[in-house]
Amino acid sequence: MRCVVKANHFLVDIADRDLNHYDVTITPEVLSKKVCRVIMNKLASDYTQTHLGNRMLAYDGGKSVYTAGELPFKSMDFVVKLADDKGSSRREREYKVSIKFATKHSLYHLQQFLQSRQLDAPQETIQVLDVVLRTNPSSLYQVVGRSFFSSQFGEGQLSDGLDYWKGFYQSLRPCQMGLSLNIDVSARAFYEPILVSEYVKKFVRDLSRPLTDQDRIKIKRDLRGVKVEFNHLSYTRRYKISGLSSQPAHQLIFELDGGEKISVGQYFRQKYNIVLQYPMLPAIQSGSDARPVYVPMEVCTIVKGQRYTRKLNERQVTQLLRAACKRPPEREKIIEQIIEKNEYNKKELVKTEFGMQLRTALTQIDARVLPPPRIKYHESGRESLVDPRVGVWNMINKKMVDAARVEFWACVNFSRCKDPDRFCGELLEMCCSKGMDFNPSPLVPIHSFHPSKIEKTLIDIHKDCTARISSMKKSGNLQLLIIILPDVSGSYGKIKRICETELGIVSQCCQPRQAAKYNNKQYLENVSLKINVKVGGRNCFLELAVQRNIPYLTDRPTIIFGADVTHPSPGEDTSSSIAAVVASMDWPHVTKYRGLVSAQQHREEIIQGLYKTHQDPQRGTVHGGMIRELLIEFRKSTGRKPERIIFYRDGVSEGQFCQVLLEEMDAIRKACNSLEANYLPPVTFVVVQKRHHTRLFPANHDDRRMTDKSGNILPGTVVDTKICHPTEFDFYLCSHAGIQGTSRPAHYHVLYDENAFTADALQNLTNCLCYTYARCTKSVSIVPPAYYAHLAAFRARYYVEDEVSDGSSGMAGGRATRENTANVRPLPAIKDNVKAVMFYC
């Protein structure tokens, strides 16, 4: 079905200009981009008419400045004087600014690229024009990456000493229609501008006692690098926090110039007549360790407008999402207001100097809505076929297409749930109603245990179950352990690590608040879907897959991979990154995925474990790696070797496309060739991106035929013109129904395609796969193999870090030091029986 949608992309017309690039050096060196911009703005106001030939400067905040036409010199030094905010306003700081010609940038190459006559994007030229459009917002708002924030756009309070500021994201991008300015709304956490002592009070109730070591380390970590203003002087003075004293302020002794020793508390009483209200708090330290400056927390105010860079806890994330969450009509209106407020076309630098004109209407695009696939369930159910409606269906009157048998299971309760037997009974009843064959009796009686004894309990249950199976003279292992989690969160990671890497137990964790409810059918149904795939079953098939009627998939044995890399939380700068690869094992149905995980160097984006070799004294070169292992398992499972590979790669930014393709395609090739000489199945390598800022809106918000319940575009909406790449194979697909806010379409970018997919074929295949996600009866927002890889990588992080239950900014366990990050600690091995099923679901 054809339709029209709007995108938050704004066409930018460019006139022919002579683009010049100059290198900028500021002495003494200034690390703050904000201060650099102040210096360059002062230089422009002082020298534009006298030395710059009336040329306006577009400055990037770092080492480059751009002009539309040559400056009257090749190289020149300028002196710029600024008032020093570290002391009295009468003091001035002097800077030497050197401007030196670097190169010219050609608009001709950009025009050729936009007209598809040149394959390589002239990134430097696009960068010049992007800086021009960013120059004015950069001087008005707080800059964070490609986004701008200000309390003018809206602000609110997050918990634990943080505020949020609203703002907007802005990026100039080449696309099929020309140069497009992508604008989107955004929100970010900032430190609340309060006294440092008030910030500490958010975490520590009793300030009349010294901080515990744990509290002091956490607060030191949270505040390191934060700027504060001192309130006890007759003028404002700013410093950056470098640490906290190990002693309370009233016990911290330092030496005065005359040799007298005095505590910080006594000094402030004598010098400034300030009696400390919280003498037991440590002092903040600024300056270096060699020459520290100590100041009490209660005379320091956190400077407004400093972004919080560490990981937010769950409550803060929820608050921030709620603040940023806007339904499509409201989000579109806010974006239009941002365009109006920024007045791009009225800025002399943009319009007159560089000859750029922004079209202020959202881009209208012809799109299509792909038909949803028909879902196949077991014939024994009253309904064996279902046609999803607006991306959703249900399990009423349906039975799992390949329901598993569970003979050996057990349950353990770590919560205050009073009747775990009843909960298990209801869960088993639900599983059986969906077609599973569940032994009604657990191997051992269901008991409750204290959360402090999790490890011992799991070991004992595993031992008891193994002994029970042996005494029954039956073969097999414990297939499933149902675990009701403790009431206080924080144990999930530990449980999964013990079960999956130490004992070889497939587990299903259940929330205590859900277990305490009676007859909670929707929850029980969702859990039954997870249990079935965890014990080797499959929930549903695509009818077209059963009929072998999906082009590029069912005609010959095809393996679908999903791959992702997850990195440590913000502020954790030493832990390993974790890569995960999953692959389909049940061609032609492609619903069962085996998953493998591997640790690699901190923040390394290229997956290192796809293909590996090592030398063995007896066997010589030994081949290994995740791709090779999964290809072998595919052959064991299907009896066929893959004749086609489709590789969905998540989590790659545009700047890494070339490197990821080069290195990971090489690993895939080597893995195939290591199995059999000249075994080279054709590969299609697709990057899946969700972290982008393109949003699609209905052309008419009041047309209920073209929107879902939330007011978003319909699931299956695909866009492959206008806002897509000028020369490459990419498309945006909104495969899911919106719940709240504005749906974010997934961006699929084909980097390599030996299978010669047509656009229709790949879009339809990808959309169909989104209806096969095992954990729910909904189409999902990204293709399931990529989703599963993300889940597997996230699960593996628990193996080395356990869990910081509240998602707070505390460091997790299992850390390396900066010196030994090159020696990555391998993940504990997942037991074979766990690895054989979709344990990560």
Stockholm file with secondary structure:
# STOCKHOLM 1.0

chainA/1-841         MRCVVKANHFLVDIADRDLNHYDVTITPEVLSKKVCRVIMNKLASDYTQTHLGNRMLAYDGGKSVYTAGELPFKSMDFVVKLADDKGSSRREREYKVSIKFATKHSLYHLQQFLQSRQLDAPQETIQVLDVVLRTNPSSLYQVVGRSFFSSQFGEGQLSDGLDYWKGFYQSLRPCQMGLSLNIDVSARAFYEPILVSEYVKKFVRDLSRPLTDQDRIKIKRDLRGVKVEFNHLSYTRRYKISGLSSQPAHQLIFELDGGEKISVGQYFRQKYNIVLQYPMLPAIQSGSDARPVYVPMEVCTIVKGQRYTRKLNERQVTQLLRAACKRPPEREKIIEQIIEKNEYNKKELVKTEFGMQLRTALTQIDARVLPPPRIKYHESGRESLVDPRVGVWNMINKKMVDAARVEFWACVNFSRCKDPDRFCGELLEMCCSKGMDFNPSPLVPIHSFHPSKIEKTLIDIHKDCTARISSMKKSGNLQLLIIILPDVSGSYGKIKRICETELGIVSQCCQPRQAAKYNNKQYLENVSLKINVKVGGRNCFLELAVQRNIPYLTDRPTIIFGADVTHPSPGEDTSSSIAAVVASMDWPHVTKYRGLVSAQQHREEIIQGLYKTHQDPQRGTVHGGMIRELLIEFRKSTGRKPERIIFYRDGVSEGQFCQVLLEEMDAIRKACNSLEANYLPPVTFVVVQKRHHTRLFPANHDDRRMTDKSGNILPGTVVDTKICHPTEFDFYLCSHAGIQGTSRPAHYHVLYDENAFTADALQNLTNCLCYTYARCTKSVSIVPPAYYAHLAAFRARYYVEDEVSDGSSGMAGGRATRENTANVRPLPAIKDNVKAVMFYC
#=GR chainA/1-841 SS CEEEEEESEEEEEECCCCEEEEEEEEESCCCCHHHHHHHHHHHHHHHTTTTSTTCCCEECSSSEEEEESCCSCSEEEEEEEEECTTSCTTCEEEEEEEEEEEEEECHHHHHHHHTTSCSSCCHHHHHHHHHHHHHHHHHHSEEETTEEECGGGCEEECSTTEEEEEEEEEEEEEETTEEEEEEEEEEEEEECCSBHHHHHHTTCSCTTSCCCHHHHHHHHHHHTTCEEEESSSSSCEEEEEEEEEEEETTTCEEECTTSCEEEHHHHHHHHHCCCCSCTTSEEEEEECSSSEEEEEGGGEEECTTCBCCSCCCHHHHHHHHHHHCCCHHHHHHHHHHHHHHHTGGGCHIIIIISCEEECCSCEEEEEEECCCCCEECCTTSSCCEECCBTTBCCCTTCCCTBCCEECSEEEEECSCCSCHHHHHHHHHHHHHHTTCEECSSCSSCCEECCGGGHHHHHHHHHHHHHHHHHHTTCCCCCCEEEEECCSSSCCHHHHHHIIIIIICCCEEEECHHHHTSSSCHHHHHHHHHHHHHHTTCBCCEEHHHHTTCCTTTSSSCEEEEEEEEECCCTTCCSSCEEEEEEEECSTTTCCCEEEEEEEESTTCCSCTTSSEEEEETTTEEEEECHHHHHHHHHHHHHSSCCSEEEEEEESCCGGGHHHHHHHHHHHHHHHHHHHSTTCCCCEEEEEEECSCCCCEEESCTTCGGGBCTTSCBCTTEEECSSSSCSSSEEEEEECSCCCSSCCCCEEEEEEEETTCCCHHHHHHHHHHHTTCCTTCSBCCSSCHHHHHHHHHHHHHHHHHHCCCTTCCSSCCSSCCCGGGTTSCCCCCCCCHHHHTTTTTC
#=GC SS_cons         CEEEEEESEEEEEECCCCEEEEEEEEESCCCCHHHHHHHHHHHHHHHTTTTSTTCCCEECSSSEEEEESCCSCSEEEEEEEEECTTSCTTCEEEEEEEEEEEEEECHHHHHHHHTTSCSSCCHHHHHHHHHHHHHHHHHHSEEETTEEECGGGCEEECSTTEEEEEEEEEEEEEETTEEEEEEEEEEEEEECCSBHHHHHHTTCSCTTSCCCHHHHHHHHHHHTTCEEEESSSSSCEEEEEEEEEEEETTTCEEECTTSCEEEHHHHHHHHHCCCCSCTTSEEEEEECSSSEEEEEGGGEEECTTCBCCSCCCHHHHHHHHHHHCCCHHHHHHHHHHHHHHHTGGGCHIIIIISCEEECCSCEEEEEEECCCCCEECCTTSSCCEECCBTTBCCCTTCCCTBCCEECSEEEEECSCCSCHHHHHHHHHHHHHHTTCEECSSCSSCCEECCGGGHHHHHHHHHHHHHHHHHHTTCCCCCCEEEEECCSSSCCHHHHHHIIIIIICCCEEEECHHHHTSSSCHHHHHHHHHHHHHHTTCBCCEEHHHHTTCCTTTSSSCEEEEEEEEECCCTTCCSSCEEEEEEEECSTTTCCCEEEEEEEESTTCCSCTTSSEEEEETTTEEEEECHHHHHHHHHHHHHSSCCSEEEEEEESCCGGGHHHHHHHHHHHHHHHHHHHSTTCCCCEEEEEEECSCCCCEEESCTTCGGGBCTTSCBCTTEEECSSSSCSSSEEEEEECSCCCSSCCCCEEEEEEEETTCCCHHHHHHHHHHHTTCCTTCSBCCSSCHHHHHHHHHHHHHHHHHHCCCTTCCSSCCSSCCCGGGTTSCCCCCCCCHHHHTTTTTC
//
